Amino acid sequence: MADYPDEEHIVKILKTEFVTHNVKRFTLSKPEHYIFQPGQATDIVINHPDWKKERRPFTFTGLNDWNHLEFTIKIYDDHQGVTHQLGTLQAGDELILHDIWGAIHYKGEGTFIAGGAGVTPFIAILRQLYKDGKTGENQLLFSNRTANDIILKEEFEKILGNRFINTLTQEKTTVYDNRKIDSSYLREKIKDFSQYFYICGPDAMVTELAHVLETLGANKSKIVIEEF
């Protein structure tokens, strides 16, 4: 946790850049003594009078030993909400960070299962494992609509090699699987259901897959999901 978890931290945007057509990386200044665990999140507010009451949760995607903070955020431009507004911000604009929280922590080797922008808690976890030389037999099953939606494809390939498995639900390709992550898909991709499972994505997907994994023999205590 942060040294001062009940305080607000005003941070400056140092840089923004797109990593896919609708996902943006935000590089921010880092408060002194600011500590989080890979997989954790914080509530962010845009430091502007019109947006001060709009708090939204986002996951840290950088590492603790970096001299800046990083968030990787999907921008929804189909309505005038917080992410749309975030997408308009530039270097020099300010954000307010609140408490650090989150239940998704690395507990041991296993399978990470992500849907779309739900992969964000796994970015820092896998980056830290790679940095520490501990990626082991961890694998990532990543479901997206199309190939253009795959976040950090090259980096995940570098970290995990052939244990980075993509499946697309709205595009047919010969490069990736074209399947929904369901019971039959999991039986094909996973041989040992005694391992840890980390799931993040749309709420309905998380709930469904947690149940499916239990029916396939996974131990409920080894299924790691966000808890609110």
N, C-alpha and C positions, 0 to 999 in steps of 0.2 A: 504494500500500500504506500501511498505518498506519505511523506513525513508530516504533511499538514492536510489530511484528507478532507477536513471540513471547510477549507478555504477555497475561494475561487482563484484561478490563475489566468491572467490575461497574457495571451501569446500572440506573436506576430506571424503572419504567413510569410515565409521566405521564398517559396516557389510553388507553382502549381503546374501540373502537366497531365495530359491524358495518357492512360496506359491501355485503354481500349476505347472504342467509339463513345462509350457512355460511363466510363469509370475514370476517376481523376485521383492522382496522387497529390496530397498536400504535405509539404515540408514546412514545419513550424519551429519557432524558437522553443527552447526547452527551459522550463523553470529550474532553478537550482535545487538540488536534492530531490528531484522528481523521480520516483521509482515505481515501476509496474512490473507485473509478470507477463510473459508472452501469453497471449490469449485473452487478456483483460481488456476492458473498455472504459470509457468515460462519457459523461454527458457533455455535449458541446453546445454552446450558444454563440450566435454571431453577435459581435460587440457593436450593435447598432440599435438605436432606440426602437425601431420598428420590429425588431426580432428578439428583443431581450427576454420575452416570455416563452420563447420556443426552444425547448431543450430536446436534443435528440442523441441517442446512444451511438457511438462509433468505436470501433476496435483499433487499438494501437497496432500498427503493422511494422514499425521499426523495432530496434533492439535497445535495451537499456544503456549499453555502452556507447551508443551513438551520441553525438553532441547536439542532435536535433530530434524532434518528434516527427512521426510520419503517420498519416491516415490514408487509407485507400478507399474511396467512397464512390458508390454508384450514384450518378446524377439523374434524377427523374425530371425531365423537362416537360412532361405532359401535364403537369399542374404547377402552380406557383408556390411550391412548398419550400421547406428548408434546404433540401439538396439542390433544387434549382437555384436558390439564392447563393448557396455555397459555390456553385459552378460559375457564378459571375464574379467572385472575389479574386483579387490579384495580390501579388506581393505587396506587403505594407499594411494590408487590412488585418483586423484583429479578431480573434476568437476568444471565448472564455471557456476554460476547462473546469469541470466540477469533480466530484468524488470518483475514485478509481474503483471499479467493481468487476465482477465476472467469475463464473464458475468453470469456465473451460480452461483447464490447466493440463499440461502433459503429465501423465501418470505412468506411462510405460509404452512399449512398442505395440503398435496396432494399426488399425485402418481408420483413416480420416475420410469422412463422407461429407461432401459439400454440394450445395445447390446454389449456383450463381454467386452473388455477392456474399453469400454465407461462408465463403472460403476465407474471409478476412481474418477471423481469429486464428486460423491455421498458418497464416503467412509468417507471423513472428515466431510461432512455435517451431515451424520447420526451418526457418532461417537460423534460429538459435541452435537447433540440433545439428544443422549443417556446419555452423561455425565451430561447434564443439566436437565435430567428428563423430556424432552419435545418431546419424539418420537410420542406421541399422536396417531392419526389414520393414520399417514403416512404409505404408503406401497411401496414396490419395486417390479416391474415386470422386471425380468431379463432373457434375451434370450441368450442362448449359443448353440454351436453346440452339445456338449456332456456334461455329468455330470462332467467329469474330467476338464472341462474348467471353472467351476464355481469358481469365485474368492471369497475368504473369506466367504465361505458358513457357517461355524460354527459361525462366528462373526455376520453375518447378521441375522442368526436365533436367536441369543441371543438378538440382538437389536430389531428385528421386530416380532419375533415369527411367527405366521401363516400369517402375512402380508408381508412375504418374499416369493414371488411366482416365481418359476422357470419354464421356458419352454425350451425344447430342440428341435432343428430343424433337427439334423442328428443322433439322437439316440432314440430308443423307450424304455421307461422304465415305470414301474407302479408307480414310486415314483413322477415323475414330469409330467407336461403337455408336450405334444409332438406337439406343434403348433407354427406357426409363429404369432408374435404380429401384428394383423391386425384389421380391423374394427370390425369383428365379435368377435374376442377375447376380444377386449377392451369393447365391449358391455356386455360381460359375466362377466368381472372382475370389472367393474366400474358402480356404480349406480348413482353417482352424477358428472356431467360434469361441474359443476360450480367451482370445486376446482382448485388448482394449479396443473400443470403438468410440470415435469422436464424431459427432454429427452436428452440422450447423447449416441452416438454410431456411426456407419458408416454414412457418410453424407447423402447417399440415404435414409437410415432408418429414420434419424431425419427429413428430408424434408417431406417424405411420412407420417410419424406419426403426425407431426404438422398439416398437411392438413387434415388428417383423423379426428383428435380430433376436429378441427374446424367444420367439417361437422357433428360431433356428438353433437355439442352444446357447446364445450369449448370456453371460451373467449380468443381471441388471446393474450390479454395483460397478461393472466395467463399461457401462455405456455412459459416456460423458456428454452432457448437453448443457446449454445455457439454462439457468434457473432464474426466474424473476420473482 
